[in-house]
Amino acid sequence: MSGLVIIGASYAGVQAGISAREKGYQAPIRIVADEIHLPYQRPPLSKAFLSGDVAHNSLFLRGEDYFKTQGIELVLGHRAIGLDRAAGRIALEGGDSLSFDQLVIATGSRARRLSVPGHERDGIVYLRTLDDALHLKPRLEAASDVVIVGGGFIGLEVASTAAKAGKKVTLIEAQSRLLERAVSPLISQFLLDSHRSHGLDIRFNESVVAIEGNGAVHEVVCSSGVRVRADLIVAGIGGIANDELAAQADITCTNGIDVDEHGLTSAPNIYAAGDVSNHHNGFAGRRVRLEAVQNATDQGKAVGAIIAGKPEAYDAVPRFWSDQYDAKLQIVGLSAPTDSAVIRGSMDDGKFSVFYYRDGKLTAVDSINRPGDQMIARRLITASLSPTPEQAADLSFDLKKFEAGK
């Protein structure tokens, strides 16, 4: 039995299998994953699941019966350790192997680990998978002093969950502001004020140089010499693409697996999608590797379509979101540090958007608690329609009317 083999059972891999089947692919489809769990949602892991608002069995993307009905076989708890392109075969840990006619690599990314002295101490945790969250949850419940290393999305979401649970939280960030590579200084400042209002001690331009202490109590040693006490350390310092299988098989990789607009790699009949893939993005004007649910889902759709013989190029506008306290941050498009920014709404009321412009063209919109702006901005960016900065900032100007008028 050959057919389609997909390595990775998260958003990209599952969507590739579903889309291939929906587009008429008739051959066998097998999804291989090293995790034992049914495919599950990842965004709640740092928020609702960690806080106890969402139960384990509510995380699954699809039930087991759905996959059976679609004729998609789940091969769970099996790690792929080798790829033989010439033979069309992947090797699994333990000695088994699977043959394929088409292969999708959707192995995602893994958490970057701390490498400072003391990094191997118990009580230093990472959050990427359901098993990570299951490991972290009881530790967070028992902790009093929590140190978060990294002011990215994962770090801020865990910090929010911990602060709401009454923990003393210190966040250490090497950059000069929160989410420095993702959002404007305006959004960074709003989030900073929000976190500090909930009691967070946030330290910028600091890096961790060592972790010391006795037993369950840690001392996080910072580059400035400051020492911060912690009985739990959560590191969220970025992700690394799981592209080793592809690289070992001489498939072109550049910070992830290089793919074209259909997800095709440098090897015939081998595709990649999701966090592990590196593609040329028309909205960024360069090759990028995006770690986002929407990107993984959209790329999975494109890969499934071409495998079924009905190619549809991936050209979706990138989208991201994050929930922190009562602030829902939504991002559409890809901004750059040199873009000009215009505010629509009220920062004081906690409901505003930042419109980014480059050479007079709308490139991205970041919104706090303004989902309506996101919906219309997505359509505007997709259609390359740009309200002027003055129009975007004018609250009496209806963006929907602008789009209709175009």
C-alpha positions as CSV (number, residue, x, y, z in Angstrom):
1,M,0.0,0.0,0.0
2,S,1.5,3.3,-1.1
3,G,-0.6,6.4,-1.7
4,L,-0.1,9.5,0.4
5,V,1.9,9.6,3.6
6,I,1.8,12.7,5.8
7,I,4.4,13.1,8.6
8,G,2.9,15.3,11.3
9,A,-0.6,15.3,12.7
10,S,-1.2,19.0,13.5
11,Y,-3.0,21.7,11.5
12,A,-1.0,21.5,8.3
13,G,-0.8,17.7,8.1
14,V,-4.4,17.1,9.0
15,Q,-5.6,19.7,6.6
16,A,-3.5,18.4,3.7
17,G,-5.1,14.9,4.2
18,I,-8.6,16.3,4.5
19,S,-8.2,18.6,1.5
20,A,-6.7,15.9,-0.7
21,R,-9.7,13.6,0.1
22,E,-12.2,16.4,-0.4
23,K,-10.7,17.2,-3.8
24,G,-11.1,13.6,-5.0
25,Y,-7.9,11.9,-4.0
26,Q,-8.8,8.2,-4.0
27,A,-5.6,6.4,-2.9
28,P,-4.8,5.5,0.7
29,I,-3.9,8.3,3.1
30,R,-1.9,7.8,6.3
31,I,-0.9,10.4,8.8
32,V,2.1,9.5,10.9
33,A,2.9,11.3,14.2
34,D,5.2,10.7,17.1
35,E,2.5,11.9,19.6
36,I,-0.1,9.4,20.8
37,H,-2.9,11.9,21.0
38,L,-5.6,12.5,18.3
39,P,-4.8,15.7,16.4
40,Y,-5.5,18.6,18.7
41,Q,-5.8,22.4,19.0
42,R,-2.6,24.1,20.1
43,P,-3.6,27.8,20.9
44,P,-5.6,26.8,24.0
45,L,-2.6,25.1,25.6
46,S,-1.1,28.3,26.9
47,K,-4.4,29.8,27.9
48,A,-7.8,28.0,28.4
49,F,-6.3,24.5,28.9
50,L,-3.6,25.7,31.2
51,S,-6.1,27.7,33.3
52,G,-8.5,24.7,33.5
53,D,-11.3,26.4,31.4
54,V,-10.9,23.8,28.6
55,A,-10.7,20.1,29.2
56,H,-8.3,17.7,27.6
57,N,-11.0,15.9,25.5
58,S,-12.3,19.3,24.2
59,L,-9.0,20.0,22.3
60,F,-9.3,17.5,19.5
61,L,-9.6,18.8,16.0
62,R,-11.6,15.8,14.8
63,G,-12.9,12.7,16.4
64,E,-11.5,9.3,15.5
65,D,-14.6,8.3,13.7
66,Y,-14.2,11.3,11.3
67,F,-10.8,10.0,10.1
68,K,-12.2,6.5,9.6
69,T,-15.1,7.9,7.6
70,Q,-12.7,9.8,5.4
71,G,-10.5,6.8,4.9
72,I,-7.6,8.5,6.6
73,E,-5.5,6.2,8.7
74,L,-3.8,7.6,11.8
75,V,-0.5,6.1,12.6
76,L,0.1,7.6,16.1
77,G,3.0,7.1,18.5
78,H,5.4,6.4,15.6
79,R,8.4,8.7,15.0
80,A,9.7,9.0,11.4
81,I,13.5,8.7,11.5
82,G,14.5,8.3,7.9
83,L,13.5,9.2,4.4
84,D,14.6,7.3,1.3
85,R,13.5,9.4,-1.7
86,A,14.6,6.9,-4.3
87,A,12.7,4.0,-2.8
88,G,9.7,6.2,-1.8
89,R,9.8,5.0,1.8
90,I,10.1,6.5,5.3
91,A,11.6,4.6,8.2
92,L,9.9,4.5,11.6
93,E,11.6,4.2,15.0
94,G,11.4,0.6,16.0
95,G,12.2,-0.8,12.5
96,D,8.9,-0.5,10.6
97,S,8.7,1.5,7.4
98,L,6.0,3.0,5.1
99,S,6.0,3.3,1.3
100,F,4.6,6.4,-0.4
101,D,3.7,7.8,-3.8
102,Q,3.4,11.3,-2.4
103,L,4.8,12.5,0.9
104,V,3.9,15.6,2.9
105,I,6.3,16.7,5.6
106,A,4.4,18.7,8.2
107,T,6.6,18.1,11.2
108,G,6.2,21.6,12.6
109,S,8.7,23.2,14.9
110,R,10.1,22.5,18.4
111,A,10.8,24.8,21.3
112,R,14.2,26.3,21.4
113,R,16.0,25.2,24.6
114,L,18.0,27.2,27.1
115,S,21.7,26.4,26.9
116,V,23.0,28.3,29.9
117,P,24.6,26.7,33.0
118,G,21.9,25.0,35.0
119,H,19.5,24.6,32.0
120,E,19.1,20.9,32.9
121,R,17.6,21.6,36.3
122,D,14.1,20.2,37.1
123,G,11.4,22.9,37.1
124,I,12.4,24.5,33.7
125,V,9.6,23.8,31.3
126,Y,8.7,24.6,27.7
127,L,5.3,24.7,26.0
128,R,4.8,23.4,22.5
129,T,2.8,20.2,22.7
130,L,-0.1,18.7,24.7
131,D,2.3,16.6,26.7
132,D,4.2,19.8,27.5
133,A,1.0,21.4,28.7
134,L,0.0,18.3,30.8
135,H,3.5,18.5,32.4
136,L,3.2,22.3,33.0
137,K,-0.3,22.5,34.4
138,P,0.2,20.9,37.8
139,R,3.5,22.7,38.2
140,L,1.9,26.0,37.5
141,E,-0.9,25.3,40.0
142,A,1.7,24.5,42.7
143,A,4.1,27.4,42.0
144,S,4.3,30.7,43.8
145,D,7.1,32.5,42.0
146,V,7.1,32.1,38.2
147,V,9.8,33.4,35.8
148,I,8.9,33.6,32.2
149,V,11.9,33.8,29.8
150,G,10.9,35.5,26.6
151,G,8.3,38.2,25.7
152,G,6.9,36.5,22.6
153,F,3.4,35.1,22.2
154,I,3.9,32.0,24.2
155,G,5.6,33.8,27.1
156,L,3.0,36.5,27.3
157,E,0.1,34.1,27.2
158,V,1.5,31.9,29.9
159,A,2.4,35.0,31.9
160,S,-1.3,36.1,31.6
161,T,-2.6,32.8,32.7
162,A,-0.2,32.7,35.7
163,A,-1.0,36.2,36.8
164,K,-4.7,35.6,36.7
165,A,-4.1,32.5,38.9
166,G,-2.5,34.8,41.5
167,K,1.1,33.9,40.9
168,K,4.0,36.3,41.3
169,V,5.4,36.6,37.7
170,T,8.6,38.0,36.5
171,L,9.2,38.2,32.7
172,I,12.7,38.5,31.3
173,E,13.0,39.8,27.7
174,A,16.3,40.3,25.8
175,Q,14.8,42.9,23.4
176,S,13.8,46.4,24.3
177,R,10.0,45.8,24.1
178,L,7.4,43.0,23.9
179,L,6.8,41.2,20.6
180,E,9.4,43.5,19.1
181,R,9.6,41.6,15.8
182,A,5.8,41.1,15.4
183,V,4.0,44.4,16.3
184,S,4.4,48.1,16.4
185,P,5.7,50.0,19.5
186,L,2.1,51.2,20.1
187,I,0.8,47.6,20.5
188,S,3.9,46.7,22.6
189,Q,3.2,49.6,25.0
190,F,-0.4,48.7,25.3
191,L,0.4,45.1,26.2
192,L,3.2,46.2,28.6
193,D,0.8,48.5,30.4
194,S,-1.8,45.7,30.6
195,H,0.7,43.1,32.0
196,R,2.1,45.6,34.5
197,S,-1.4,46.4,35.7
198,H,-1.8,42.8,36.5
199,G,1.3,42.8,38.7
200,L,4.0,41.5,36.3
201,D,7.6,42.5,36.8
202,I,8.9,42.9,33.3
203,R,12.6,43.4,32.7
204,F,13.8,44.4,29.2
205,N,17.3,44.2,27.7
206,E,18.1,41.3,30.0
207,S,19.2,37.8,29.1
208,V,19.6,34.7,31.3
209,V,23.2,33.7,31.9
210,A,22.7,30.9,34.5
211,I,20.2,29.1,36.6
212,E,21.3,28.3,40.1
213,G,19.8,27.2,43.4
214,N,19.1,24.3,45.7
215,G,16.4,21.8,45.2
216,A,13.1,23.1,43.9
217,V,14.0,26.8,44.4
218,H,15.9,28.4,41.5
219,E,17.8,31.6,41.1
220,V,17.7,33.0,37.6
221,V,20.9,35.0,37.0
222,C,20.5,37.8,34.5
223,S,23.1,39.5,32.4
224,S,22.9,42.6,34.6
225,G,23.8,40.5,37.7
226,V,20.2,40.6,39.0
227,R,19.0,37.4,40.5
228,V,15.3,36.4,40.4
229,R,13.8,33.7,42.6
230,A,11.6,31.1,41.0
231,D,10.0,27.8,41.8
232,L,9.0,27.4,38.1
233,I,10.7,28.7,35.0
234,V,8.9,28.7,31.7
235,A,11.1,29.4,28.6
236,G,9.5,30.7,25.4
237,I,12.4,31.8,23.4
238,G,11.3,30.8,19.9
239,G,11.0,27.7,17.7
240,I,13.3,25.6,15.5
241,A,12.0,24.0,12.3
242,N,11.9,20.2,12.4
243,D,13.5,19.9,9.0
244,E,16.1,17.2,9.7
245,L,14.4,14.5,7.7
246,A,14.3,16.7,4.7
247,A,17.8,17.9,5.1
248,Q,19.2,14.4,5.5
249,A,17.5,13.5,2.3
250,D,19.2,16.4,0.4
251,I,16.0,18.4,0.1
252,T,16.7,22.1,0.0
253,C,16.2,23.7,3.5
254,T,16.8,27.3,4.5
255,N,15.5,27.9,8.0
256,G,12.9,25.3,7.3
257,I,12.1,23.3,4.1
258,D,12.0,25.5,1.0
259,V,8.7,25.1,-0.9
260,D,6.9,26.8,-3.9
261,E,3.4,28.3,-3.9
262,H,1.9,24.7,-3.9
263,G,4.1,23.4,-1.1
264,L,6.3,21.4,-3.4
265,T,9.9,20.9,-2.2
266,S,13.0,20.5,-4.3
267,A,12.2,16.8,-4.6
268,P,9.4,15.5,-6.9
269,N,6.3,14.3,-5.1
270,I,7.5,15.5,-1.7
271,Y,5.7,18.5,-0.2
272,A,6.0,20.5,3.1
273,A,3.5,22.7,4.9
274,G,3.1,24.6,8.1
275,D,5.7,25.7,10.6
276,V,8.4,23.6,9.0
277,S,8.1,25.2,5.6
278,N,9.8,28.3,4.2
279,H,8.0,30.0,1.3
280,H,8.1,33.2,-0.7
281,N,5.4,35.4,0.7
282,G,4.0,38.1,-1.6
283,F,2.8,40.2,1.3
284,A,6.3,40.2,2.9
285,G,8.1,40.4,-0.4
286,R,10.6,37.7,0.7
287,R,10.9,34.1,1.9
288,V,9.5,33.6,5.4
289,R,8.8,30.7,7.8
290,L,5.6,31.5,9.6
291,E,4.6,29.8,12.8
292,A,0.8,30.3,12.9
293,V,-2.3,28.2,12.8
294,Q,-3.8,30.0,9.8
295,N,-0.7,29.7,7.7
296,A,-0.5,26.0,8.5
297,T,-4.1,25.4,7.6
298,D,-3.9,27.4,4.4
299,Q,-0.7,25.7,3.2
300,G,-2.3,22.4,4.1
301,K,-5.2,23.2,1.8
302,A,-2.8,24.1,-1.1
303,V,-0.8,20.9,-0.7
304,G,-3.9,18.7,-0.5
305,A,-5.3,20.4,-3.6
306,I,-2.2,19.8,-5.8
307,I,-1.9,16.2,-4.6
308,A,-5.5,15.6,-5.7
309,G,-4.6,17.1,-9.1
310,K,-6.5,20.3,-8.6
311,P,-3.8,22.9,-7.9
312,E,-4.7,26.0,-6.0
313,A,-1.7,28.2,-5.1
314,Y,-1.2,29.3,-1.5
315,D,-1.7,33.1,-1.5
316,A,-3.6,33.7,1.7
317,V,-3.0,36.8,3.8
318,P,-1.1,35.8,6.9
319,R,-3.1,36.0,10.2
320,F,-2.2,35.7,13.8
321,W,-4.0,36.1,17.1
322,S,-3.3,36.1,20.9
323,D,-5.5,36.4,24.0
324,Q,-4.0,38.1,27.0
325,Y,-6.3,39.0,29.9
326,D,-9.3,40.9,28.3
327,A,-7.2,41.9,25.3
328,K,-7.7,40.1,22.0
329,L,-4.8,40.9,19.7
330,Q,-5.4,40.1,16.0
331,I,-3.0,40.6,13.2
332,V,-3.6,40.5,9.5
333,G,-0.8,41.0,7.0
334,L,2.9,41.4,7.6
335,S,4.3,44.7,8.7
336,A,7.9,45.9,8.7
337,P,9.7,48.2,11.2
338,T,10.0,50.9,8.6
339,D,6.3,51.0,7.8
340,S,4.4,54.1,8.8
341,A,1.5,53.6,11.3
342,V,-1.9,55.1,11.8
343,I,-4.2,54.5,14.8
344,R,-7.9,53.9,14.4
345,G,-10.0,53.8,17.6
346,S,-9.0,54.6,21.2
347,M,-6.0,53.1,23.0
348,D,-7.4,54.5,26.3
349,D,-10.6,52.4,25.8
350,G,-8.6,49.3,24.8
351,K,-10.3,49.1,21.4
352,F,-8.1,50.3,18.6
353,S,-6.3,49.2,15.4
354,V,-2.9,50.1,13.9
355,F,-2.8,50.4,10.1
356,Y,0.6,50.0,8.5
357,Y,1.6,51.6,5.3
358,R,4.5,51.0,2.9
359,D,4.9,53.3,-0.1
360,G,1.3,54.3,0.3
361,K,0.0,50.7,0.4
362,L,-1.7,49.1,3.3
363,T,0.5,46.1,4.4
364,A,-1.0,45.0,7.7
365,V,-3.4,45.8,10.5
366,D,-2.9,45.0,14.2
367,S,-6.1,45.2,16.3
368,I,-6.9,45.2,20.0
369,N,-10.6,44.2,20.6
370,R,-11.7,45.4,17.2
371,P,-12.5,42.3,15.2
372,G,-14.5,44.3,12.6
373,D,-11.4,46.1,11.5
374,Q,-9.7,42.7,11.0
375,M,-12.4,41.3,8.8
376,I,-12.4,44.3,6.4
377,A,-8.6,44.7,6.5
378,R,-8.1,41.2,5.3
379,R,-10.3,41.8,2.3
380,L,-8.6,45.2,1.6
381,I,-5.1,43.7,1.7
382,T,-6.1,40.7,-0.4
383,A,-7.5,43.0,-3.1
384,S,-4.6,45.4,-2.7
385,L,-7.0,48.2,-1.9
386,S,-5.7,50.9,0.4
387,P,-7.6,53.6,2.2
388,T,-5.5,56.6,2.7
389,P,-3.9,57.0,6.2
390,E,-6.3,59.9,6.8
391,Q,-9.3,57.8,5.9
392,A,-8.2,54.9,8.0
393,A,-7.7,57.1,11.1
394,D,-11.1,58.9,10.6
395,L,-13.6,57.1,12.7
396,S,-16.5,58.6,10.7
397,F,-15.0,56.9,7.6
398,D,-16.6,53.5,7.0
399,L,-14.0,51.1,5.7
400,K,-16.7,48.8,4.3
401,K,-18.0,51.7,2.2
402,F,-14.5,52.3,0.9
403,E,-14.2,48.7,-0.2
404,A,-17.6,48.7,-1.8
405,G,-16.7,51.9,-3.6
406,K,-13.7,50.3,-5.2
